[in-house]
Amino acid sequence: MLQALCPDEVHSRLVDIDLEGLLQKGIRALILDLDNTLVKWHEAEVPAEVDHWVDQAKARGFKLCIASNALPERVKLIAGRLGIPYVSGALKPRRTPFRKALMRMDVVSQETAVVGDQIFTDVLGGNRLGLYTILTRPLSRKEFPTTRMLRGLENWVIRKLIQEGYISNWR
């Protein structure tokens, strides 16, 4: 069970992800979480460094798609600002939103990574489809109430992953 919750990479922030390293691994597409990965929870302002990172990813030929459990209006607004497709109301970790994102980008799972701040939605959902998974720290401590409740269990899982040697660079 622990392996199903284990990300392939961990980073403090989205902008710390090495795009060239992903290309060398054969990753050509990224499914991006919205809240606390691209923007702070319940906010619509895309940080300049995130906007720049997205532009860099596009310039390197990555296909991008947002997959978020958030409401359609907000996801559409931010996806429009970034110029990328989206899947809203995703109900992650279900497989369906990840499959929709793959179809919208016209890519296969073997060349796709999921990037997000939650083990029980982004990492578990991506791992269920055999996608490469990247866990980031949340941008903000403000979160949806049920997410906040799950963080304690998530922190326990991260400690176990570290103890078992699955994660080594989580600070």
ABEGO torsion letter per residue (X at the ends): XAAAABBABBBABAAABBAAAAAAAGBABBBBBABGAABBBGBABBBAAAAAAAAAAAAAGBBBBBBBABBAAAAAAAAAAAGBBBBBGAGOABAAAAAAAAAAAGBBAAABBBBBABAAAAAAAAAAAGBBBBBBBBABABBBAAAAAAAAAAAAAAAAAAAAGABAABX
